[in-house]
Amino acid sequence: MRTMRPLVIGLVVAAIAFACDSPTAPPTLSNRAARASLVAQLKSGPTSTGLIACSQTYDSVTQVIGPLGGLIAVGHHYLWVDSLALGSAVSITAVAPAGTVRWVRFQPDGLVFQTNSKTGSPAVIYTDYTGCSVPTASVVQIAQVSDALGILGYLQTYVKFNKHPWSQGTQYVAAVLLHFSNYAVAW
């Protein structure tokens, strides 16, 4: 174990050194500008509203989900249906249209879920917005949208998974879904 200690300490120091700016080198203009922008955004909060510009390719999935619940994955979107949210088996179609907005359409249109008293969340939509150039300090939500991508309202954000501003990790936003419609990632 003693022979491993210097190696472990060396790896930890190297990881910290690569993760941080060099303490002896002056910050570059781009680092200063990025930090200033992040500090300004943290102080003032997000100023953007509307749908987030983020491309996606076409994907479509049809799957039967019944009283036991289930999971559907389509493009960058995931729909989780809790047990007992549906009284009988339903053929669900999820379409992620190609375009410059990260959105999904669920059918049959208007399908309403029954709330399970144990979880309180009959269905949850998770959307991956990695690569959408969204600053991690921004408040990202899921909006219900029309076929023409007009915002009809915002869902109660269930949870936002994101990493540090310098991270390239996966970023998700999730919300409780009470009925089927069209949903998009929005500010």
Secondary structure, DSSP 8 states (H G I E B T S, - for coil): -TTTHHHHHHHHHHHHHHHS--SSS---HHHHHHHHHHHHHHHH-----SB-EEEE--EEEEEEE-TT-EEEEETTEEEEE-TTSSSS-EEEEEEE-SEEE-EEEEESTT-B----TTTS-SEEEEEE-TTS---TTS--EEEEE-TT--EEEE--EEEEE---TT-----EEEEE--B-SEEEEE-
